[in-house]
Amino acid sequence: MGEVKKRRVGDRGQITLPKELREEFDIGGGDEIEIRKESGKIVIEKPITRDDLAAGYRARADQLRDLDEEMDGVSQEADEYLGDVPEWE
């Protein structure tokens, strides 16, 4: 668990997120955050945007494409080393 930062809750229920956390999680004025109760705790997090999700899918597709190319190379090496093998029954 990281360093604990304490903040006082204002009369209207407002708190200020520490600057270090705002910078780390790229949260700026006007940004939307999600607040929910989870296992008896209050959880505050930045929601995943469509752009974030799309970037994650693109990165995963790139990883899978790289793996596919690597496996093709390994398969060719195995064919060269082992020669023709009988079909599996």
Secondary structure, 3 states (H helix, E strand, C coil): CCCCCCCCCCCCCCCCCCHHHHHHCCCCCCCCCEEEEECCEEEEECCCCHHHHHHHHHHHHHHHHHHHHHHHHHHHHHHHHHCCCCCCC
